[in-house]
Amino acid sequence: MMDYPIKNGDDLKIEDLGIALDAGGAFSIQVKDHVHSLTGDELIQEMRDQLDVRGSVRNALLRKANKEILAGLKKGRLRLGDDAREIFDLNILIWFADKALNGQHQTYLTK
């Protein structure tokens, strides 16, 4: 059982988060009508990266990620240009890693 919020990412494993991976090491989350695929490795790495960043900087990054995600969801990911889509995807990862660090990620997992 994980203690939340997670403060140390050294021994963090995807299994500890209760996330089941497919054969390719990926899983899907749903944010509103958008289903997004992530890999367990990229999630764990992002969670570790966020733990290395000072709180005020991390909060600013999360606020920016939230704004970018809302704008991308409103427009529709497929209508975004390549660069904007890449930024959207990165922001989904940043946002979801924060949810996972705080134990608020389960409701976003697709079944």
PDB file as gemmi writes it, atoms N, CA and C in Angstrom:
CRYST1    1.000    1.000    1.000  90.00  90.00  90.00 P 1                      
ATOM      1  N   MET A   1       0.849  -1.199   0.000  1.00  0.00           N  
ATOM      2  CA  MET A   1       0.000   0.000   0.000  1.00  0.00           C  
ATOM      3  C   MET A   1       0.880   1.244   0.000  1.00  0.00           C  
ATOM      4  N   MET A   2       0.589   2.153  -0.892  1.00  0.00           N  
ATOM      5  CA  MET A   2       1.370   3.395  -1.006  1.00  0.00           C  
ATOM      6  C   MET A   2       0.885   4.414   0.020  1.00  0.00           C  
ATOM      7  N   ASP A   3       1.821   5.212   0.491  1.00  0.00           N  
ATOM      8  CA  ASP A   3       1.485   6.372   1.309  1.00  0.00           C  
ATOM      9  C   ASP A   3       1.483   7.588   0.391  1.00  0.00           C  
ATOM     10  N   TYR A   4       0.398   8.346   0.407  1.00  0.00           N  
ATOM     11  CA  TYR A   4       0.282   9.541  -0.434  1.00  0.00           C  
ATOM     12  C   TYR A   4       0.249  10.775   0.438  1.00  0.00           C  
ATOM     13  N   PRO A   5       0.758  11.907  -0.013  1.00  0.00           N  
ATOM     14  CA  PRO A   5       1.451  12.045  -1.283  1.00  0.00           C  
ATOM     15  C   PRO A   5       2.825  11.359  -1.246  1.00  0.00           C  
ATOM     16  N   ILE A   6       3.230  10.864  -2.401  1.00  0.00           N  
ATOM     17  CA  ILE A   6       4.535  10.211  -2.525  1.00  0.00           C  
ATOM     18  C   ILE A   6       5.612  11.288  -2.430  1.00  0.00           C  
ATOM     19  N   LYS A   7       6.600  11.049  -1.594  1.00  0.00           N  
ATOM     20  CA  LYS A   7       7.667  12.039  -1.402  1.00  0.00           C  
ATOM     21  C   LYS A   7       9.026  11.544  -1.885  1.00  0.00           C  
ATOM     22  N   ASN A   8       9.145  10.221  -2.114  1.00  0.00           N  
ATOM     23  CA  ASN A   8      10.411   9.653  -2.528  1.00  0.00           C  
ATOM     24  C   ASN A   8      10.174   8.713  -3.700  1.00  0.00           C  
ATOM     25  N   GLY A   9      10.826   8.983  -4.821  1.00  0.00           N  
ATOM     26  CA  GLY A   9      10.621   8.173  -6.019  1.00  0.00           C  
ATOM     27  C   GLY A   9      11.672   7.117  -6.253  1.00  0.00           C  
ATOM     28  N   ASP A  10      12.597   6.954  -5.316  1.00  0.00           N  
ATOM     29  CA  ASP A  10      13.722   6.036  -5.538  1.00  0.00           C  
ATOM     30  C   ASP A  10      13.291   4.615  -5.860  1.00  0.00           C  
ATOM     31  N   ASP A  11      12.401   4.053  -5.076  1.00  0.00           N  
ATOM     32  CA  ASP A  11      11.993   2.664  -5.266  1.00  0.00           C  
ATOM     33  C   ASP A  11      10.609   2.544  -5.884  1.00  0.00           C  
ATOM     34  N   LEU A  12      10.151   3.602  -6.524  1.00  0.00           N  
ATOM     35  CA  LEU A  12       8.807   3.651  -7.072  1.00  0.00           C  
ATOM     36  C   LEU A  12       8.661   2.695  -8.262  1.00  0.00           C  
ATOM     37  N   LYS A  13       7.604   1.884  -8.226  1.00  0.00           N  
ATOM     38  CA  LYS A  13       7.313   0.972  -9.332  1.00  0.00           C  
ATOM     39  C   LYS A  13       5.855   1.165  -9.741  1.00  0.00           C  
ATOM     40  N   ILE A  14       5.596   0.943 -11.013  1.00  0.00           N  
ATOM     41  CA  ILE A  14       4.245   1.151 -11.539  1.00  0.00           C  
ATOM     42  C   ILE A  14       3.233   0.259 -10.826  1.00  0.00           C  
ATOM     43  N   GLU A  15       3.652  -0.949 -10.438  1.00  0.00           N  
ATOM     44  CA  GLU A  15       2.754  -1.868  -9.743  1.00  0.00           C  
ATOM     45  C   GLU A  15       2.284  -1.274  -8.413  1.00  0.00           C  
ATOM     46  N   ASP A  16       3.151  -0.488  -7.766  1.00  0.00           N  
ATOM     47  CA  ASP A  16       2.796   0.135  -6.482  1.00  0.00           C  
ATOM     48  C   ASP A  16       1.611   1.086  -6.628  1.00  0.00           C  
ATOM     49  N   LEU A  17       1.395   1.585  -7.833  1.00  0.00           N  
ATOM     50  CA  LEU A  17       0.317   2.545  -8.081  1.00  0.00           C  
ATOM     51  C   LEU A  17      -0.991   1.856  -8.448  1.00  0.00           C  
ATOM     52  N   GLY A  18      -0.953   0.528  -8.574  1.00  0.00           N  
ATOM     53  CA  GLY A  18      -2.151  -0.205  -8.952  1.00  0.00           C  
ATOM     54  C   GLY A  18      -2.538  -0.009 -10.400  1.00  0.00           C  
ATOM     55  N   ILE A  19      -1.536   0.230 -11.250  1.00  0.00           N  
ATOM     56  CA  ILE A  19      -1.784   0.438 -12.676  1.00  0.00           C  
ATOM     57  C   ILE A  19      -1.361  -0.825 -13.425  1.00  0.00           C  
ATOM     58  N   ALA A  20      -2.306  -1.430 -14.129  1.00  0.00           N  
ATOM     59  CA  ALA A  20      -2.006  -2.616 -14.929  1.00  0.00           C  
ATOM     60  C   ALA A  20      -1.544  -2.185 -16.314  1.00  0.00           C  
ATOM     61  N   LEU A  21      -0.427  -2.742 -16.759  1.00  0.00           N  
ATOM     62  CA  LEU A  21       0.123  -2.409 -18.073  1.00  0.00           C  
ATOM     63  C   LEU A  21      -0.259  -3.476 -19.088  1.00  0.00           C  
ATOM     64  N   ASP A  22      -0.361  -3.070 -20.360  1.00  0.00           N  
ATOM     65  CA  ASP A  22      -0.604  -4.054 -21.411  1.00  0.00           C  
ATOM     66  C   ASP A  22       0.731  -4.696 -21.805  1.00  0.00           C  
ATOM     67  N   ALA A  23       0.705  -5.550 -22.813  1.00  0.00           N  
ATOM     68  CA  ALA A  23       1.915  -6.277 -23.227  1.00  0.00           C  
ATOM     69  C   ALA A  23       3.036  -5.333 -23.664  1.00  0.00           C  
ATOM     70  N   GLY A  24       2.677  -4.143 -24.141  1.00  0.00           N  
ATOM     71  CA  GLY A  24       3.669  -3.164 -24.580  1.00  0.00           C  
ATOM     72  C   GLY A  24       4.152  -2.244 -23.469  1.00  0.00           C  
ATOM     73  N   GLY A  25       3.711  -2.497 -22.238  1.00  0.00           N  
ATOM     74  CA  GLY A  25       4.137  -1.658 -21.114  1.00  0.00           C  
ATOM     75  C   GLY A  25       3.383  -0.349 -21.003  1.00  0.00           C  
ATOM     76  N   ALA A  26       2.207  -0.281 -21.634  1.00  0.00           N  
ATOM     77  CA  ALA A  26       1.425   0.965 -21.646  1.00  0.00           C  
ATOM     78  C   ALA A  26       0.092   0.772 -20.916  1.00  0.00           C  
ATOM     79  N   PHE A  27      -0.564   1.892 -20.664  1.00  0.00           N  
ATOM     80  CA  PHE A  27      -1.903   1.902 -20.079  1.00  0.00           C  
ATOM     81  C   PHE A  27      -2.605   3.140 -20.595  1.00  0.00           C  
ATOM     82  N   SER A  28      -3.908   3.206 -20.410  1.00  0.00           N  
ATOM     83  CA  SER A  28      -4.679   4.345 -20.908  1.00  0.00           C  
ATOM     84  C   SER A  28      -5.394   5.052 -19.771  1.00  0.00           C  
ATOM     85  N   ILE A  29      -5.523   6.360 -19.944  1.00  0.00           N  
ATOM     86  CA  ILE A  29      -6.296   7.177 -19.012  1.00  0.00           C  
ATOM     87  C   ILE A  29      -7.356   7.914 -19.826  1.00  0.00           C  
ATOM     88  N   GLN A  30      -8.404   8.343 -19.136  1.00  0.00           N  
ATOM     89  CA  GLN A  30      -9.442   9.119 -19.801  1.00  0.00           C  
ATOM     90  C   GLN A  30      -9.627  10.434 -19.066  1.00  0.00           C  
ATOM     91  N   VAL A  31      -9.541  11.524 -19.834  1.00  0.00           N  
ATOM     92  CA  VAL A  31      -9.756  12.868 -19.325  1.00  0.00           C  
ATOM     93  C   VAL A  31     -10.892  13.447 -20.166  1.00  0.00           C  
ATOM     94  N   LYS A  32     -12.031  13.633 -19.535  1.00  0.00           N  
ATOM     95  CA  LYS A  32     -13.253  14.032 -20.247  1.00  0.00           C  
ATOM     96  C   LYS A  32     -13.507  13.019 -21.355  1.00  0.00           C  
ATOM     97  N   ASP A  33     -13.575  13.456 -22.619  1.00  0.00           N  
ATOM     98  CA  ASP A  33     -13.833  12.528 -23.725  1.00  0.00           C  
ATOM     99  C   ASP A  33     -12.554  12.002 -24.361  1.00  0.00           C  
ATOM    100  N   HIS A  34     -11.421  12.444 -23.883  1.00  0.00           N  
ATOM    101  CA  HIS A  34     -10.128  12.083 -24.486  1.00  0.00           C  
ATOM    102  C   HIS A  34      -9.502  10.886 -23.777  1.00  0.00           C  
ATOM    103  N   VAL A  35      -9.183   9.844 -24.541  1.00  0.00           N  
ATOM    104  CA  VAL A  35      -8.461   8.698 -24.010  1.00  0.00           C  
ATOM    105  C   VAL A  35      -7.014   8.827 -24.454  1.00  0.00           C  
ATOM    106  N   HIS A  36      -6.107   8.689 -23.503  1.00  0.00           N  
ATOM    107  CA  HIS A  36      -4.687   8.918 -23.768  1.00  0.00           C  
ATOM    108  C   HIS A  36      -3.873   7.725 -23.295  1.00  0.00           C  
ATOM    109  N   SER A  37      -2.914   7.321 -24.090  1.00  0.00           N  
ATOM    110  CA  SER A  37      -2.059   6.189 -23.742  1.00  0.00           C  
ATOM    111  C   SER A  37      -0.714   6.694 -23.230  1.00  0.00           C  
ATOM    112  N   LEU A  38      -0.247   6.095 -22.146  1.00  0.00           N  
ATOM    113  CA  LEU A  38       1.060   6.414 -21.558  1.00  0.00           C  
ATOM    114  C   LEU A  38       1.782   5.103 -21.287  1.00  0.00           C  
ATOM    115  N   THR A  39       3.105   5.165 -21.178  1.00  0.00           N  
ATOM    116  CA  THR A  39       3.820   3.967 -20.749  1.00  0.00           C  
ATOM    117  C   THR A  39       4.125   4.084 -19.261  1.00  0.00           C  
ATOM    118  N   GLY A  40       4.243   2.942 -18.632  1.00  0.00           N  
ATOM    119  CA  GLY A  40       4.582   2.922 -17.211  1.00  0.00           C  
ATOM    120  C   GLY A  40       5.928   3.589 -16.962  1.00  0.00           C  
ATOM    121  N   ASP A  41       6.883   3.355 -17.864  1.00  0.00           N  
ATOM    122  CA  ASP A  41       8.219   3.933 -17.693  1.00  0.00           C  
ATOM    123  C   ASP A  41       8.190   5.462 -17.741  1.00  0.00           C  
ATOM    124  N   GLU A  42       7.441   6.023 -18.701  1.00  0.00           N  
ATOM    125  CA  GLU A  42       7.417   7.485 -18.793  1.00  0.00           C  
ATOM    126  C   GLU A  42       6.706   8.100 -17.592  1.00  0.00           C  
ATOM    127  N   LEU A  43       5.683   7.417 -17.072  1.00  0.00           N  
ATOM    128  CA  LEU A  43       4.993   7.935 -15.893  1.00  0.00           C  
ATOM    129  C   LEU A  43       5.927   7.941 -14.682  1.00  0.00           C  
ATOM    130  N   ILE A  44       6.605   6.830 -14.435  1.00  0.00           N  
ATOM    131  CA  ILE A  44       7.506   6.750 -13.283  1.00  0.00           C  
ATOM    132  C   ILE A  44       8.611   7.796 -13.405  1.00  0.00           C  
ATOM    133  N   GLN A  45       9.175   7.963 -14.600  1.00  0.00           N  
ATOM    134  CA  GLN A  45      10.236   8.954 -14.799  1.00  0.00           C  
ATOM    135  C   GLN A  45       9.724  10.368 -14.530  1.00  0.00           C  
ATOM    136  N   GLU A  46       8.527  10.683 -15.022  1.00  0.00           N  
ATOM    137  CA  GLU A  46       7.960  12.018 -14.797  1.00  0.00           C  
ATOM    138  C   GLU A  46       7.675  12.239 -13.316  1.00  0.00           C  
ATOM    139  N   MET A  47       7.204  11.207 -12.627  1.00  0.00           N  
ATOM    140  CA  MET A  47       6.946  11.344 -11.193  1.00  0.00           C  
ATOM    141  C   MET A  47       8.256  11.646 -10.457  1.00  0.00           C  
ATOM    142  N   ARG A  48       9.311  10.944 -10.822  1.00  0.00           N  
ATOM    143  CA  ARG A  48      10.629  11.200 -10.204  1.00  0.00           C  
ATOM    144  C   ARG A  48      11.114  12.607 -10.527  1.00  0.00           C  
ATOM    145  N   ASP A  49      10.936  13.024 -11.777  1.00  0.00           N  
ATOM    146  CA  ASP A  49      11.344  14.379 -12.174  1.00  0.00           C  
ATOM    147  C   ASP A  49      10.593  15.422 -11.355  1.00  0.00           C  
ATOM    148  N   GLN A  50       9.302  15.222 -11.162  1.00  0.00           N  
ATOM    149  CA  GLN A  50       8.525  16.196 -10.392  1.00  0.00           C  
ATOM    150  C   GLN A  50       8.969  16.246  -8.938  1.00  0.00           C  
ATOM    151  N   LEU A  51       9.374  15.113  -8.394  1.00  0.00           N  
ATOM    152  CA  LEU A  51       9.844  15.093  -7.004  1.00  0.00           C  
ATOM    153  C   LEU A  51      11.172  15.841  -6.854  1.00  0.00           C  
ATOM    154  N   ASP A  52      11.911  15.967  -7.952  1.00  0.00           N  
ATOM    155  CA  ASP A  52      13.193  16.672  -7.926  1.00  0.00           C  
ATOM    156  C   ASP A  52      13.044  18.190  -8.058  1.00  0.00           C  
ATOM    157  N   VAL A  53      11.844  18.657  -8.408  1.00  0.00           N  
ATOM    158  CA  VAL A  53      11.615  20.086  -8.647  1.00  0.00           C  
ATOM    159  C   VAL A  53      11.027  20.733  -7.393  1.00  0.00           C  
ATOM    160  N   ARG A  54      11.499  21.932  -7.083  1.00  0.00           N  
ATOM    161  CA  ARG A  54      10.995  22.651  -5.915  1.00  0.00           C  
ATOM    162  C   ARG A  54       9.488  22.907  -6.042  1.00  0.00           C  
ATOM    163  N   GLY A  55       8.792  22.898  -4.944  1.00  0.00           N  
ATOM    164  CA  GLY A  55       7.337  23.001  -4.914  1.00  0.00           C  
ATOM    165  C   GLY A  55       6.751  24.150  -5.699  1.00  0.00           C  
ATOM    166  N   SER A  56       7.301  25.352  -5.560  1.00  0.00           N  
ATOM    167  CA  SER A  56       6.717  26.511  -6.241  1.00  0.00           C  
ATOM    168  C   SER A  56       6.876  26.388  -7.757  1.00  0.00           C  
ATOM    169  N   VAL A  57       7.999  25.865  -8.212  1.00  0.00           N  
ATOM    170  CA  VAL A  57       8.226  25.670  -9.648  1.00  0.00           C  
ATOM    171  C   VAL A  57       7.279  24.601 -10.168  1.00  0.00           C  
ATOM    172  N   ARG A  58       7.139  23.529  -9.396  1.00  0.00           N  
ATOM    173  CA  ARG A  58       6.252  22.439  -9.785  1.00  0.00           C  
ATOM    174  C   ARG A  58       4.814  22.929  -9.897  1.00  0.00           C  
ATOM    175  N   ASN A  59       4.377  23.738  -8.953  1.00  0.00           N  
ATOM    176  CA  ASN A  59       3.010  24.272  -8.996  1.00  0.00           C  
ATOM    177  C   ASN A  59       2.792  25.147 -10.219  1.00  0.00           C  
ATOM    178  N   ALA A  60       3.793  25.933 -10.585  1.00  0.00           N  
ATOM    179  CA  ALA A  60       3.682  26.773 -11.777  1.00  0.00           C  
ATOM    180  C   ALA A  60       3.589  25.904 -13.036  1.00  0.00           C  
ATOM    181  N   LEU A  61       4.390  24.849 -13.102  1.00  0.00           N  
ATOM    182  CA  LEU A  61       4.346  23.940 -14.246  1.00  0.00           C  
ATOM    183  C   LEU A  61       2.985  23.253 -14.338  1.00  0.00           C  
ATOM    184  N   LEU A  62       2.428  22.878 -13.186  1.00  0.00           N  
ATOM    185  CA  LEU A  62       1.119  22.218 -13.179  1.00  0.00           C  
ATOM    186  C   LEU A  62       0.008  23.166 -13.627  1.00  0.00           C  
ATOM    187  N   ARG A  63       0.082  24.415 -13.196  1.00  0.00           N  
ATOM    188  CA  ARG A  63      -0.923  25.401 -13.635  1.00  0.00           C  
ATOM    189  C   ARG A  63      -0.867  25.570 -15.146  1.00  0.00           C  
ATOM    190  N   LYS A  64       0.350  25.669 -15.692  1.00  0.00           N  
ATOM    191  CA  LYS A  64       0.523  25.814 -17.137  1.00  0.00           C  
ATOM    192  C   LYS A  64       0.021  24.563 -17.859  1.00  0.00           C  
ATOM    193  N   ALA A  65       0.346  23.392 -17.327  1.00  0.00           N  
ATOM    194  CA  ALA A  65      -0.106  22.139 -17.941  1.00  0.00           C  
ATOM    195  C   ALA A  65      -1.635  22.076 -17.966  1.00  0.00           C  
ATOM    196  N   ASN A  66      -2.269  22.467 -16.864  1.00  0.00           N  
ATOM    197  CA  ASN A  66      -3.738  22.461 -16.807  1.00  0.00           C  
ATOM    198  C   ASN A  66      -4.338  23.352 -17.886  1.00  0.00           C  
ATOM    199  N   LYS A  67      -3.778  24.549 -18.068  1.00  0.00           N  
ATOM    200  CA  LYS A  67      -4.282  25.476 -19.082  1.00  0.00           C  
ATOM    201  C   LYS A  67      -4.129  24.887 -20.479  1.00  0.00           C  
ATOM    202  N   GLU A  68      -2.959  24.306 -20.749  1.00  0.00           N  
ATOM    203  CA  GLU A  68      -2.698  23.715 -22.069  1.00  0.00           C  
ATOM    204  C   GLU A  68      -3.635  22.536 -22.343  1.00  0.00           C  
ATOM    205  N   ILE A  69      -3.872  21.713 -21.323  1.00  0.00           N  
ATOM    206  CA  ILE A  69      -4.751  20.551 -21.481  1.00  0.00           C  
ATOM    207  C   ILE A  69      -6.180  21.010 -21.766  1.00  0.00           C  
ATOM    208  N   LEU A  70      -6.665  21.971 -20.982  1.00  0.00           N  
ATOM    209  CA  LEU A  70      -8.030  22.462 -21.193  1.00  0.00           C  
ATOM    210  C   LEU A  70      -8.195  23.038 -22.597  1.00  0.00           C  
ATOM    211  N   ALA A  71      -7.204  23.800 -23.052  1.00  0.00           N  
ATOM    212  CA  ALA A  71      -7.258  24.371 -24.404  1.00  0.00           C  
ATOM    213  C   ALA A  71      -7.232  23.259 -25.455  1.00  0.00           C  
ATOM    214  N   GLY A  72      -6.382  22.251 -25.244  1.00  0.00           N  
ATOM    215  CA  GLY A  72      -6.297  21.140 -26.193  1.00  0.00           C  
ATOM    216  C   GLY A  72      -7.559  20.316 -26.233  1.00  0.00           C  
ATOM    217  N   LEU A  73      -8.170  20.087 -25.066  1.00  0.00           N  
ATOM    218  CA  LEU A  73      -9.421  19.329 -25.018  1.00  0.00           C  
ATOM    219  C   LEU A  73     -10.547  20.091 -25.708  1.00  0.00           C  
ATOM    220  N   LYS A  74     -10.546  21.398 -25.518  1.00  0.00           N  
ATOM    221  CA  LYS A  74     -11.594  22.230 -26.116  1.00  0.00           C  
ATOM    222  C   LYS A  74     -11.493  22.199 -27.651  1.00  0.00           C  
ATOM    223  N   LYS A  75     -10.258  22.303 -28.140  1.00  0.00           N  
ATOM    224  CA  LYS A  75     -10.050  22.315 -29.592  1.00  0.00           C  
ATOM    225  C   LYS A  75     -10.150  20.908 -30.175  1.00  0.00           C  
ATOM    226  N   GLY A  76      -9.721  19.923 -29.412  1.00  0.00           N  
ATOM    227  CA  GLY A  76      -9.681  18.541 -29.908  1.00  0.00           C  
ATOM    228  C   GLY A  76      -8.262  18.191 -30.294  1.00  0.00           C  
ATOM    229  N   ARG A  77      -7.707  17.158 -29.675  1.00  0.00           N  
ATOM    230  CA  ARG A  77      -6.302  16.814 -29.891  1.00  0.00           C  
ATOM    231  C   ARG A  77      -5.975  16.595 -31.364  1.00  0.00           C  
ATOM    232  N   LEU A  78      -6.871  15.963 -32.094  1.00  0.00           N  
ATOM    233  CA  LEU A  78      -6.587  15.652 -33.497  1.00  0.00           C  
ATOM    234  C   LEU A  78      -6.580  16.891 -34.389  1.00  0.00           C  
ATOM    235  N   ARG A  79      -7.167  17.971 -33.911  1.00  0.00           N  
ATOM    236  CA  ARG A  79      -7.167  19.221 -34.690  1.00  0.00           C  
ATOM    237  C   ARG A  79      -5.948  20.078 -34.361  1.00  0.00           C  
ATOM    238  N   LEU A  80      -5.134  19.640 -33.427  1.00  0.00           N  
ATOM    239  CA  LEU A  80      -3.921  20.373 -33.085  1.00  0.00           C  
ATOM    240  C   LEU A  80      -2.835  20.060 -34.106  1.00  0.00           C  
ATOM    241  N   GLY A  81      -1.945  21.039 -34.326  1.00  0.00           N  
ATOM    242  CA  GLY A  81      -0.787  20.785 -35.183  1.00  0.00           C  
ATOM    243  C   GLY A  81       0.176  19.846 -34.471  1.00  0.00           C  
ATOM    244  N   ASP A  82       1.184  19.378 -35.190  1.00  0.00           N  
ATOM    245  CA  ASP A  82       2.131  18.414 -34.616  1.00  0.00           C  
ATOM    246  C   ASP A  82       2.802  18.931 -33.350  1.00  0.00           C  
ATOM    247  N   ASP A  83       3.300  20.166 -33.379  1.00  0.00           N  
ATOM    248  CA  ASP A  83       3.972  20.724 -32.204  1.00  0.00           C  
ATOM    249  C   ASP A  83       3.004  20.876 -31.036  1.00  0.00           C  
ATOM    250  N   ALA A  84       1.814  21.392 -31.322  1.00  0.00           N  
ATOM    251  CA  ALA A  84       0.814  21.582 -30.268  1.00  0.00           C  
ATOM    252  C   ALA A  84       0.377  20.236 -29.693  1.00  0.00           C  
ATOM    253  N   ARG A  85       0.296  19.219 -30.531  1.00  0.00           N  
ATOM    254  CA  ARG A  85      -0.090  17.881 -30.065  1.00  0.00           C  
ATOM    255  C   ARG A  85       0.991  17.308 -29.153  1.00  0.00           C  
ATOM    256  N   GLU A  86       2.245  17.526 -29.519  1.00  0.00           N  
ATOM    257  CA  GLU A  86       3.353  17.058 -28.683  1.00  0.00           C  
ATOM    258  C   GLU A  86       3.327  17.741 -27.313  1.00  0.00           C  
ATOM    259  N   ILE A  87       3.063  19.034 -27.300  1.00  0.00           N  
ATOM    260  CA  ILE A  87       2.968  19.792 -26.048  1.00  0.00           C  
ATOM    261  C   ILE A  87       1.781  19.303 -25.228  1.00  0.00           C  
ATOM    262  N   PHE A  88       0.654  19.076 -25.888  1.00  0.00           N  
ATOM    263  CA  PHE A  88      -0.538  18.552 -25.214  1.00  0.00           C  
ATOM    264  C   PHE A  88      -0.232  17.217 -24.553  1.00  0.00           C  
ATOM    265  N   ASP A  89       0.410  16.312 -25.302  1.00  0.00           N  
ATOM    266  CA  ASP A  89       0.736  14.985 -24.775  1.00  0.00           C  
ATOM    267  C   ASP A  89       1.661  15.084 -23.568  1.00  0.00           C  
ATOM    268  N   LEU A  90       2.659  15.950 -23.640  1.00  0.00           N  
ATOM    269  CA  LEU A  90       3.579  16.140 -22.518  1.00  0.00           C  
ATOM    270  C   LEU A  90       2.839  16.689 -21.300  1.00  0.00           C  
ATOM    271  N   ASN A  91       1.929  17.619 -21.534  1.00  0.00           N  
ATOM    272  CA  ASN A  91       1.177  18.200 -20.423  1.00  0.00           C  
ATOM    273  C   ASN A  91       0.235  17.193 -19.775  1.00  0.00           C  
ATOM    274  N   ILE A  92      -0.333  16.290 -20.561  1.00  0.00           N  
ATOM    275  CA  ILE A  92      -1.153  15.204 -19.989  1.00  0.00           C  
ATOM    276  C   ILE A  92      -0.280  14.364 -19.062  1.00  0.00           C  
ATOM    277  N   LEU A  93       0.941  14.055 -19.508  1.00  0.00           N  
ATOM    278  CA  LEU A  93       1.866  13.268 -18.685  1.00  0.00           C  
ATOM    279  C   LEU A  93       2.202  14.003 -17.390  1.00  0.00           C  
ATOM    280  N   ILE A  94       2.524  15.290 -17.481  1.00  0.00           N  
ATOM    281  CA  ILE A  94       2.856  16.092 -16.298  1.00  0.00           C  
ATOM    282  C   ILE A  94       1.671  16.106 -15.324  1.00  0.00           C  
ATOM    283  N   TRP A  95       0.487  16.356 -15.854  1.00  0.00           N  
ATOM    284  CA  TRP A  95      -0.719  16.430 -15.032  1.00  0.00           C  
ATOM    285  C   TRP A  95      -1.015  15.090 -14.360  1.00  0.00           C  
ATOM    286  N   PHE A  96      -0.933  13.989 -15.137  1.00  0.00           N  
ATOM    287  CA  PHE A  96      -1.264  12.685 -14.580  1.00  0.00           C  
ATOM    288  C   PHE A  96      -0.220  12.234 -13.555  1.00  0.00           C  
ATOM    289  N   ALA A  97       1.043  12.579 -13.778  1.00  0.00           N  
ATOM    290  CA  ALA A  97       2.078  12.234 -12.796  1.00  0.00           C  
ATOM    291  C   ALA A  97       1.781  12.911 -11.464  1.00  0.00           C  
ATOM    292  N   ASP A  98       1.328  14.149 -11.501  1.00  0.00           N  
ATOM    293  CA  ASP A  98       0.954  14.840 -10.264  1.00  0.00           C  
ATOM    294  C   ASP A  98      -0.211  14.122  -9.587  1.00  0.00           C  
ATOM    295  N   LYS A  99      -1.206  13.712 -10.370  1.00  0.00           N  
ATOM    296  CA  LYS A  99      -2.340  12.968  -9.803  1.00  0.00           C  
ATOM    297  C   LYS A  99      -1.841  11.684  -9.134  1.00  0.00           C  
ATOM    298  N   ALA A 100      -0.924  10.978  -9.790  1.00  0.00           N  
ATOM    299  CA  ALA A 100      -0.391   9.727  -9.243  1.00  0.00           C  
ATOM    300  C   ALA A 100       0.409   9.973  -7.966  1.00  0.00           C  
ATOM    301  N   LEU A 101       1.180  11.050  -7.940  1.00  0.00           N  
ATOM    302  CA  LEU A 101       1.960  11.375  -6.738  1.00  0.00           C  
ATOM    303  C   LEU A 101       1.049  11.635  -5.542  1.00  0.00           C  
ATOM    304  N   ASN A 102      -0.138  12.129  -5.813  1.00  0.00           N  
ATOM    305  CA  ASN A 102      -1.082  12.458  -4.751  1.00  0.00           C  
ATOM    306  C   ASN A 102      -2.149  11.391  -4.527  1.00  0.00           C  
ATOM    307  N   GLY A 103      -2.022  10.268  -5.225  1.00  0.00           N  
ATOM    308  CA  GLY A 103      -2.976   9.180  -5.046  1.00  0.00           C  
ATOM    309  C   GLY A 103      -4.338   9.453  -5.629  1.00  0.00           C  
ATOM    310  N   GLN A 104      -4.420  10.353  -6.609  1.00  0.00           N  
ATOM    311  CA  GLN A 104      -5.707  10.732  -7.212  1.00  0.00           C  
ATOM    312  C   GLN A 104      -5.834  10.240  -8.660  1.00  0.00           C  
ATOM    313  N   HIS A 105      -5.080   9.203  -9.008  1.00  0.00           N  
ATOM    314  CA  HIS A 105      -4.983   8.773 -10.394  1.00  0.00           C  
ATOM    315  C   HIS A 105      -5.960   7.668 -10.786  1.00  0.00           C  
ATOM    316  N   GLN A 106      -6.441   6.888  -9.843  1.00  0.00           N  
ATOM    317  CA  GLN A 106      -7.244   5.711 -10.164  1.00  0.00           C  
ATOM    318  C   GLN A 106      -8.489   6.019 -10.980  1.00  0.00           C  
ATOM    319  N   THR A 107      -9.161   7.119 -10.684  1.00  0.00           N  
ATOM    320  CA  THR A 107     -10.421   7.412 -11.380  1.00  0.00           C  
ATOM    321  C   THR A 107     -10.210   7.735 -12.853  1.00  0.00           C  
ATOM    322  N   TYR A 108      -8.975   8.044 -13.246  1.00  0.00           N  
ATOM    323  CA  TYR A 108      -8.705   8.385 -14.643  1.00  0.00           C  
ATOM    324  C   TYR A 108      -8.304   7.179 -15.491  1.00  0.00           C  
ATOM    325  N   LEU A 109      -8.017   6.040 -14.831  1.00  0.00           N  
ATOM    326  CA  LEU A 109      -7.595   4.854 -15.562  1.00  0.00           C  
ATOM    327  C   LEU A 109      -8.776   4.256 -16.316  1.00  0.00           C  
ATOM    328  N   THR A 110      -8.548   3.870 -17.566  1.00  0.00           N  
ATOM    329  CA  THR A 110      -9.604   3.176 -18.299  1.00  0.00           C  
ATOM    330  C   THR A 110      -9.601   1.730 -17.820  1.00  0.00           C  
ATOM    331  N   LYS A 111     -10.733   1.117 -17.872  1.00  0.00           N  
ATOM    332  CA  LYS A 111     -10.838  -0.263 -17.373  1.00  0.00           C  
ATOM    333  C   LYS A 111     -10.507  -1.254 -18.454  1.00  0.00           C  
TER     334      LYS A 111                                                      
END                                                                             
